[in-house]
Amino acid sequence: MERRTLLQSAAALVPTAMTGGGSQVSLRRVHIVLFDGVEELDFAAPLETLDIAGKFGAPIETTLVTCEGPRTVVASCGTRIEVRAPWQPESADVILVPGGDVLDPGRPGVAREIRRGVIPAALRAARRRRPVMASVCTGALLLGAAGLVRGRPCTTHRMSRDKLTEQGGKVIDARVVDDGDLVTSAGVTSGLELALWLVQRGHGIDLSLDVERVLEYERRGAVYRTGQG
C-alpha cells in the first residue's frame, strides 16, 4: 500500500462512526511550554519537526515560552535554554506541553510543577481562549492537573497512564490521540508523531511526508481520532 494511502487510513484504529472527517487545525502559531526539568527530546522533536515544515513554506511560527515569562530554563539533561518570548497564550493557535520527571516533586520536572501549580493555573486560564492543547509524554499530566483531560480521550507515557486516569482522562493505548482541541501523545519519541500529525492535519499529508523524508523517520502505529478531530 502506498504510504500516503496508509496514512490517510490511519484512523481505522477506531470505529468509522467515531472517525473525524479530516478537519484542519489552525497551525500557524505554536507555543511550546518549557520548565526546569523538561525532557529535551520531548520539546526538541516537535520543535525541529515544525521548523522543517516551515522551511518547506508552511506558515508555522514556533515559540518557546514559560508561564513566568522570559528566563533561563535548565532541562532534564542540563541543557540551558534562553527563553525570550513572553507568555502570551492569546496569540497561540496550539499550546504544546512536553513532559519531565513525575516521580519526585523535590526535583525539577512535572511532579514539582504540579505541586507548584503555576503551569496548571496558566493552562487552565489559557484554555478559555480555545487554543488546541497538545502534550508529549508526561506533559499530559500537567494538562490533567489543569483539569483539561477530564472525560476526554487522551494518552501519555505508558508508565504514567494510571495517573492520567486518576485525573479523569479516558486513556487510549495509542501513540497519538486526537480529540479535536486536545491532542496528546505517548512517551518521548511519540513527539515526532504528534508534530507530524499536526502538520498533516493543518497543512496536508504531502507536506507531512516531505518532513518525514527530511527526518528520515516513518510514523509508527496509527492516530486515534474521535469525532471531534
N, C-alpha and C positions, 0 to 999 in steps of 0.2 A: 504494500500500500504506500502511495506517495506520502511523504512526511506532512505536507500541507493538509492533505485529506485526513491524516491521522490526528493532527492537532485539532482540526475542525470538529472531529467526532469525539474529542476528549471527554465531553460532558456525558458520555454514555455510562460513566460511573454511577449516575443517578437515574431514576426513572424519567422517561421522556416528559411526563406531565409536570415534573419539577424543574425541568431544564429551561434556563433563560433563553431568550431569543437573540443573544449576542449583542445586546445593547452596549453602547460605548460609554466609557467613563471619561470625564474630562481629565486629561493627564498633561497638564502644562506646567503647573507649579507644585512640586513635590517637596515637602519639608520632612527631613529625617531627624528625629529627636535623639540627641546624644545625652549621655550622663556618665559620670565616673563609673568605671567598671563595665561599660558596654563592650560586648564582644566585637572585635574588629571585623570578622567576616560577616557578621550579621548586618552591619551597615555598609561595609565596603562592597559587597557583592551587588546589592541593589544600586548603590551609587555608581559603580562603573557600568553596570548594565544600562542604566538610564542615560548615562553620559554618552555611551556608544550610540544609543538610539538618537540622541541629539546630534551627533556628528553625521548621522545619515539624513539629517534635515528635519527630524521631528521637533516641534516647538516645545521642548521639555526643558524646564529650569529646575534643577535640583539644589536645594539649600540645606546645609547642616545648621541645626538650631539647638538651643537648650531652652528649657522652660524658664530659666533665670535670666536669659539674655546672653550677650557676648561674654565668653570666658574661655579658659583652657580646660579641656576635658582630658582625663587620663583614662585610656581604655584598658581592657582586661589584661592585655599583654604588655602594658606600659607605654603604648603609643600615645603621644601627646598631640591633641588636635586643637588648633586655634579656631574657635567658633566666633565669627564676627557678626553674624546676622542677628537681628533682634527677634524676639518671639512674637510673631505676627500671624496667628492661625487664620485670621480673616482673609489673608492673602494666599492661602493654600487650597489647592484642589484635593490633594492627598496628604495626609499626615501619617508617616510611616515610623513605627516604633520597633527598634531592634531589641534584642534580649541581652541578658547578662546572668550573673550568678543568682540563683534562687534559694540557696541553702543556708547562707549565713547573713543575717541582717546587720552583722557587725562589720562586714567588709563591703567595698563598693560593688554595686550590682543591682539587680532587680529587687531582691528582698529588702535591701536597705531603702530603695526608692519607694517601695510600697509602704514601708514603715514611716518614712518622712512625709509622704502624702502630697508632695509638691507636684510631681508629674501627674498622678491620677486626677488631682483637682484641676490642673491646667487642661488635661484632655477632656474632662467632663465639661468644662466651660467651652472648650473649642467645639465640642460636638453640636452645640446649639446653632453653629453656623453651617452645619451639614456638609463638611468635607468627607471624603472617603477616608475611613480609618483603616490602616493596614498594619500588620505586625509580622515580624520574623521571630521564630523560635519563642523564647520565654517573654518576648515583648508583649505577647498576648495577655500575660498576667498583669501587666500594667494597664492594659485596656480593661481587663476584668476588674481590677481594683477601682477603676473609674466607673464601674457599673455598665460598661458598654457591650459586654458579651452576653448578658443575662437573657436567656431564652433564644439565643442566636446560634446557628451552626458555626463552628469555628474549630481551630486546631492549634497545636503548639508542639514543642519537643515532647517526644513520647514519655519521657521521664517526668513531665510536668502536667500530663493530661488530667490526673486526678485533681490537682489543684485548680485547673481551669474549670472542671466540672463543679467543684465546690463554689466557684464564683458564679455559677449559674449557666455556664456555656454548655451547648449541646455539642460535645466533642465528636468530630468526624475523623476517621482514620484515612487521611489524605495528605498529600504534600501541600496543596493549596485549597482553601475553602473560600468560595466567592459567594457572599450573601448580599450582593449589591453594594451598599455603602460600608460594609465590613468585609475586609479581605485579609485572611490570616494564613500563615504558612507554618510548616512544621520546623524541625530542627536545622539550625546552622545553614547548610548548603541549600536548603529549600528557599532561601532568599533569592537565589538565582531564578527559580521557578516563579516566585512571586513577581519579581520585576519583569520577567519576560511575559508573564500573563498580563500584567498591567499595560505593557507596551502593545501586546496583541489586542487587548480589549479597547485601548484608547486610540491606537494608530494602525491597527490591522495586522493580519497574520504575516504578510510579506515582510514587513519591517521586523517583526519579531524573529523571523527566520534569518534575516540578514544579520541581526545582532547575535543570534546563536552561532552563526558561522564565524564571526569575529572572536567570540568567546571560546570557540571550539568545544562547545557544550551542548548536549542534547537533553531536553527536559525528560524527567523521569515520571512515570505514573500519569495520572490524569487530574484535571481540576474538578473538584466537586462544586457544582453550581446549583444554586437554588433558583426559584422563580423570581428572585429579586435581582439577579445578576444580569 
